[in-house]
Amino acid sequence: MKLILTVLFFLPLLFSCKQAQFTPKNYKGYQLVAGTSGGVTGMMKEYVLLGNGQLFLSKGLKGEWKEVRKLKKSKTKDIFNKAEELGLGTLKFNHPGNMTSYLILKLPPRSNEIKWGEPGISPPDGVSAFYNYLLSVF
């Protein structure tokens, strides 16, 4: 009887525990950012995928983060592997335009950003396709 009472007492405590929640500002692991900015209004739209699978969206000028969903571990790993295969951690490309698209790969302690949008200059091979793939997944 005591065992049953003890289990019934601790059971609600077990289910009330939440997993630690992170944001792009306090997460210390890998992050992949895909976004656009510019235009007449200077608006931005940015997705951030954390290494733990949490996906965030920020729109507008204020840049407040809203968690959109959580990707499966296998999908998250696949996305980060594709980013590494493209060389996003070291690729140098900085050609912003009026409407700029960008990818940022954060592999602490380093980070690398590539930007494109300048008329007449295309991003390196595979970058646009990867960017479009991310937007379809996100």
C-alpha positions in Angstrom: 0.0 0.0 0.0 2.8 2.4 0.9 4.5 1.6 -2.5 1.3 2.5 -4.4 0.9 5.8 -2.4 4.5 6.7 -3.0 4.2 6.0 -6.8 1.0 8.0 -6.9 2.7 10.9 -5.1 5.7 11.1 -7.5 3.9 10.3 -10.7 2.5 13.8 -11.2 6.0 15.3 -10.5 7.5 13.1 -13.2 5.0 14.3 -15.8 5.2 18.0 -14.8 9.0 18.2 -15.6 9.6 19.9 -18.9 12.6 19.4 -21.2 14.9 22.4 -21.2 13.8 24.8 -23.8 16.3 26.8 -25.8 16.2 29.8 -28.1 18.6 30.9 -30.8 20.1 33.3 -28.3 20.9 30.9 -25.5 21.6 27.7 -27.4 25.4 26.8 -27.4 25.4 24.1 -30.1 25.1 24.0 -33.9 22.7 26.4 -35.6 21.7 26.9 -39.2 20.1 30.2 -40.2 18.3 30.8 -43.5 16.8 34.2 -44.2 16.0 37.1 -46.4 16.2 40.8 -45.8 15.9 44.1 -47.6 13.5 45.6 -50.0 11.8 49.0 -49.6 10.7 48.3 -46.0 13.9 46.5 -44.8 11.8 43.6 -43.5 13.4 40.3 -42.7 12.3 36.8 -42.3 14.7 34.3 -40.7 14.5 30.7 -39.8 16.9 29.1 -37.2 17.4 25.4 -36.8 19.1 24.4 -33.6 21.2 21.2 -33.4 18.5 19.7 -31.1 15.9 20.0 -33.8 14.0 23.1 -32.5 13.0 25.4 -35.4 12.4 29.1 -34.9 11.0 31.9 -37.1 11.6 35.6 -36.8 9.7 38.1 -39.0 9.7 41.8 -39.2 12.0 44.5 -37.7 11.8 43.5 -34.1 13.2 40.0 -34.5 11.2 38.2 -31.9 11.7 34.4 -32.0 8.8 32.0 -32.2 9.3 28.3 -32.1 7.6 26.8 -35.1 8.1 23.1 -34.5 10.7 20.5 -33.7 12.2 18.4 -36.5 13.1 14.7 -36.0 16.6 14.0 -35.0 17.4 12.2 -38.3 16.1 15.1 -40.4 18.1 17.6 -38.3 21.3 15.5 -38.7 20.7 15.2 -42.4 20.3 19.0 -42.9 23.5 19.8 -40.9 25.4 17.1 -42.9 24.2 18.6 -46.2 25.3 22.0 -45.0 28.8 20.6 -44.2 29.0 18.9 -47.6 28.3 22.2 -49.3 31.1 23.7 -47.3 28.9 26.4 -45.6 31.3 26.5 -42.6 34.1 27.9 -44.7 32.6 29.2 -48.0 33.3 32.8 -48.7 30.6 34.6 -50.6 29.3 38.1 -49.8 27.2 39.7 -52.6 24.1 41.2 -51.0 21.6 43.1 -53.0 18.4 45.1 -52.5 16.7 41.8 -51.5 19.4 39.6 -49.9 19.2 35.9 -49.1 21.6 34.4 -46.6 22.7 31.3 -44.9 24.7 31.2 -41.6 26.2 28.1 -40.2 27.2 28.4 -36.6 29.6 25.7 -35.4 30.8 27.1 -32.1 33.2 28.7 -31.6 33.1 29.7 -35.3 30.4 31.0 -37.6 30.2 31.7 -41.3 27.7 33.7 -43.3 27.1 33.8 -47.0 24.9 36.4 -48.7 23.6 36.8 -52.3 21.2 39.0 -54.1 23.4 41.3 -56.2 22.0 41.4 -59.7 24.1 39.3 -62.2 26.0 37.4 -59.5 24.8 33.9 -58.7 25.7 32.1 -55.5 28.1 29.1 -55.6 26.8 25.8 -57.0 24.3 24.1 -54.8 23.7 27.0 -52.4 20.4 28.1 -54.0 19.1 24.6 -54.2 20.0 23.9 -50.5 18.4 27.2 -49.5 15.1 26.3 -51.3 15.3 22.8 -49.8 15.5 24.3 -46.3 12.5 26.6 -47.0 10.5 23.6 -48.1 11.4 21.7 -45.0 10.9 24.6 -42.6 
